[in-house]
């Protein structure tokens, strides 16, 4: 039996990961909106985003369940991104190496349905 899952902490991981994805994506799409968001700050956002995704992954099925609940309550791009990053086969994916055009297309297409 694994360590107990602290649901409030796992929920915070899901919320923060969704928020940070939104910050990251917006900074890349609209760099003129926040000139202070330079490469170093973007790298810090990615690092924090990865840490929250790792927290959800460590929580296993409970992390996935909580991410699914968040998406059901808030069907937004950030929540869907988190959910997709927790699916089987995504364990080795890293935010900095994602094909962002494909990610955005997936999010847009899925949310439009």
N, C-alpha and C positions, 0 to 999 in steps of 0.2 A: 504494500500500500504506500502511495506517494505522500508527500507532504500535503497538509491541508491547503486549500485554495482560499485566499482572502478575497472574497467576491468584490468588495468595495474597491480594493486596490486594482484588481483585474479590470473592473469597469473604468477606473481612472486611466489605465493603460489604453483601453479602447477609445475613450473620449479624447485623450491627448494625441494618440496616433492619428485619428481622423482629423483633428484640428491641425496638426503639424503637416499632414499631407496637403491640406488646403493652403496653408501658408507657403509651403515649398512650391507647389504647382503655380500659385498666383505670382510668386516672386519670379519664377522663370518665364511665365507668360507675359507679365507686365512689369518689367524691371524699372520702368520710368516712374512707377507709383511709389517706390521706396528705394531711393538711391543708396541708402545705408545698408541695404541687403546685398552686400558684396559676396564674393566667392567664399570667404571665411565664414560669414554668418550663415550662408546657405549650407555649408558643410556642417555647421553645428546643428542646424535644424534637421538635417538628414541623420546625423548621429543620434539625436534625441528620438527621432521617429523610429529608427532601427531599434533603439533600446526599448521603446514601448511595444513594438511588434514582438521583440524577443520575450518580453514579459508575458504577452498573450500566448506565445508559443509554449513557454514553460508551463503555463496553466493548462495546456492540453485541451481536452474536449470542453472543459469549463470555459477556457478562454474563447474558443470558437462559439460556444453557446452564448456567451455574453456579447460577443461581437455581432452575432445574429440578432440578438434582442435589440442592440443599439441601432442596427440597420432597419429593423422592423419599425422602431419608434421614430427614427430619423433617416429616411431613405435619401441620403445626400451622397455626393461623390466621395467625401472623406470616409464615411462609414462603409461604403461599398468597397473602396480601396482596401481598407483594413480587412474586411471579410475575404476579399480575393487573395490577399497576402497570407491568409491563414489556411487556405485550401491545400489539400494534399498536392505535392509537387512544387509548392512555392517556398518550401523551407530554405532553399539555398539562394533564392532571389534576393538581391540587394537593391535598395531604392536608387542609389547612384548609378547603377548600370541598367536600369529599366529602359525600354524603348518607350519614351513618354508619349509619342504619337499613338502607339498601340494602346497604352494604358488609358489615355484620354478617350480614344475611340470606344474601347470597351465600356468605360464608365458612362459615356454619353448614350451609347446604344442600349445598355442595360437599364439605365434610368428612364429612357424614353418609353420603354415597353409598358 
